[in-house]
Amino acid sequence: MTSQQHQRAAGKRAFITGAAGGLGSATARMLARQGAKVFLTDIDGDAVATVAADINRQAGEKVAWSAPQDVRDEANWERLLAEAALAMGGLSVLVNNAGIGSLGAIGAIELNEWRRVMGVNVESVMLGCKHAMAYLRDAQPASIVNISSLAAFKVDPDYTAYNTSKAAVAALTKSVAVECARQKIDVRCNSIHPAFIRTGIVKPFFDKLGEEEATRKLVRGIPMHRMGDPDDVAYAVLYLASDESRYVTAAELVIDGGARAV
Ligand SMILES: NC(=O)c1ccc[n+]([C@@H]2O[C@H](COP(=O)([O-])OP(=O)(O)OC[C@H]3O[C@@H](n4cnc5c(N)ncnc54)[C@H](O)[C@@H]3O)[C@@H](O)[C@H]2O)c1
């Protein structure tokens, strides 16, 4: 891209969790291609460092930084947000993307597993929103993008904890959005709800059922009859991170090939 061409995220400084994974790394690459600086974290520190190094190779030095982060650790959130703001010269976008799947219908759920899912998928989002707010307030207009799931609205009963965690993320998102509006600060907060995208999180399903059967099952309820690509989500994050979405807050952006409608 030449410097004359419009970059949709020019000047944005984004903190992205779970950025070693399928959707997080695609989002990081997308935002960097569109002119943002990106600070990437993941519990897999080596993998996320590789993503950051790759972005810097392509986009130029000091576009991407990385650090290991367990998103359940509050003190680490505070430390890394400060580190990210120092590295990038502020923070205007937070993408709460890290998440885990978990199999279990109500009769089979262990309390420890339930708490693990809520910790990674929900508490982390609360901690991120809470501790990033001071930085985002200083960088208005700013944006929080929380990666929920279609599972917030349409459930497979075999994934009770996951469904519940993603519905909680949608409610948390709206609570943050309305509070920011009430305080008259231009920090928007929206959730994204993808259906099935081929990443690490759906791998166990493919490993269990095999390629053909897993694909057939996953696309069954999707009018467009196919899975999505990581970039389908990354484009949605780009829109919500950029000022193009300046009047959009407390929204639930569904990326699902039509699945919610049927
Ligand atoms: N792929 C899909 O079909 C799909 C659909 C709907 C929603 N989502 C959501 O998208 C988000 C990204 O998932 P993905 O599809 O890229 O899967 P992924 O497994 O490829 O990526 C998830 C990343 O989160 C990281 N992670 C896990 N636990 C962590 C922790 N405690 N702290 C920090 N990082 C941690 C993992 O190391 C991994 O890199 C998740 O929130 C997921 O629930 C995915």
The ligand as an SDF file (V2000), in Angstrom:
LIG
                    3D

 44 48  0  0  0  0  0  0  0  0999 V2000
  -13.2430  -19.8610   15.6160 N   0  0  0  0  0  0  0  0  0  0  0  0
  -14.5230  -19.8260   15.8280 C   0  0  0  0  0  0  0  0  0  0  0  0
  -15.2880  -20.5770   15.2210 O   0  0  0  0  0  0  0  0  0  0  0  0
  -15.0990  -18.8310   16.8090 C   0  0  0  0  0  0  0  0  0  0  0  0
  -16.4720  -18.5780   16.7580 C   0  0  0  0  0  0  0  0  0  0  0  0
  -17.0220  -17.6820   17.6660 C   0  0  0  0  0  0  0  0  0  0  0  0
  -16.2000  -17.0450   18.5690 C   0  0  0  0  0  0  0  0  0  0  0  0
  -14.8790  -17.3070   18.6050 N   0  0  0  0  0  0  0  0  0  0  0  0
  -14.0600  -16.6040   19.6010 C   0  0  0  0  0  0  0  0  0  0  0  0
  -12.9700  -15.9950   18.9710 O   0  0  0  0  0  0  0  0  0  0  0  0
  -11.9230  -15.8010   19.9220 C   0  0  0  0  0  0  0  0  0  0  0  0
  -10.6050  -16.2220   19.3050 C   0  0  0  0  0  0  0  0  0  0  0  0
  -10.6180  -17.6330   19.1110 O   0  0  0  0  0  0  0  0  0  0  0  0
   -9.9590  -18.3480   17.8400 P   0  0  0  0  0  0  0  0  0  0  0  0
  -11.0590  -18.8690   17.0330 O   0  0  0  0  0  0  0  0  0  0  0  0
   -8.9460  -17.4780   17.2010 O   0  0  0  0  0  0  0  0  0  0  0  0
   -9.2820  -19.5940   18.5690 O   0  0  0  0  0  0  0  0  0  0  0  0
   -7.7360  -19.9100   18.8010 P   0  0  0  0  0  0  0  0  0  0  0  0
   -7.7480  -21.0900   19.7100 O   0  0  0  0  0  0  0  0  0  0  0  0
   -7.0330  -20.0060   17.5090 O   0  0  0  0  0  0  0  0  0  0  0  0
   -7.1920  -18.6330   19.5620 O   0  0  0  0  0  0  0  0  0  0  0  0
   -7.4370  -18.3650   20.9300 C   0  0  0  0  0  0  0  0  0  0  0  0
   -6.1480  -17.8070   21.5290 C   0  0  0  0  0  0  0  0  0  0  0  0
   -6.4040  -17.4870   22.9060 O   0  0  0  0  0  0  0  0  0  0  0  0
   -5.2490  -17.8640   23.6510 C   0  0  0  0  0  0  0  0  0  0  0  0
   -5.5880  -18.0820   25.0580 N   0  0  0  0  0  0  0  0  0  0  0  0
   -6.2440  -19.1280   25.6020 C   0  0  0  0  0  0  0  0  0  0  0  0
   -6.3220  -18.9870   26.9340 N   0  0  0  0  0  0  0  0  0  0  0  0
   -5.6920  -17.8130   27.2430 C   0  0  0  0  0  0  0  0  0  0  0  0
   -5.4430  -17.1140   28.4520 C   0  0  0  0  0  0  0  0  0  0  0  0
   -5.8310  -17.5880   29.6410 N   0  0  0  0  0  0  0  0  0  0  0  0
   -4.8050  -15.9250   28.3770 N   0  0  0  0  0  0  0  0  0  0  0  0
   -4.4060  -15.4330   27.1960 C   0  0  0  0  0  0  0  0  0  0  0  0
   -4.5860  -16.0540   26.0120 N   0  0  0  0  0  0  0  0  0  0  0  0
   -5.2300  -17.2350   26.0440 C   0  0  0  0  0  0  0  0  0  0  0  0
   -4.7580  -19.1360   22.9750 C   0  0  0  0  0  0  0  0  0  0  0  0
   -3.3950  -19.4070   23.2800 O   0  0  0  0  0  0  0  0  0  0  0  0
   -5.0180  -18.8320   21.4980 C   0  0  0  0  0  0  0  0  0  0  0  0
   -3.8840  -18.2770   20.8650 O   0  0  0  0  0  0  0  0  0  0  0  0
  -12.3340  -16.5860   21.1720 C   0  0  0  0  0  0  0  0  0  0  0  0
  -12.8350  -15.7000   22.1460 O   0  0  0  0  0  0  0  0  0  0  0  0
  -13.4330  -17.4890   20.6530 C   0  0  0  0  0  0  0  0  0  0  0  0
  -14.3390  -17.8660   21.6620 O   0  0  0  0  0  0  0  0  0  0  0  0
  -14.2990  -18.1840   17.7390 C   0  0  0  0  0  0  0  0  0  0  0  0
  1  2  1  0
  2  3  2  0
  2  4  1  0
  4  5  1  0
  4 44  2  0
  5  6  2  0
  6  7  1  0
  7  8  2  0
  8  9  1  0
  8 44  1  0
  9 10  1  0
  9 42  1  0
 10 11  1  0
 11 12  1  0
 11 40  1  0
 12 13  1  0
 13 14  1  0
 14 15  2  0
 14 16  1  0
 14 17  1  0
 17 18  1  0
 18 19  2  0
 18 20  1  0
 18 21  1  0
 21 22  1  0
 22 23  1  0
 23 24  1  0
 23 38  1  0
 24 25  1  0
 25 26  1  0
 25 36  1  0
 26 27  1  0
 26 35  1  0
 27 28  2  0
 28 29  1  0
 29 30  1  0
 29 35  2  0
 30 31  1  0
 30 32  2  0
 32 33  1  0
 33 34  2  0
 34 35  1  0
 36 37  1  0
 36 38  1  0
 38 39  1  0
 40 41  1  0
 40 42  1  0
 42 43  1  0
M  CHG  2   8   1  16  -1
M  END
$$$$
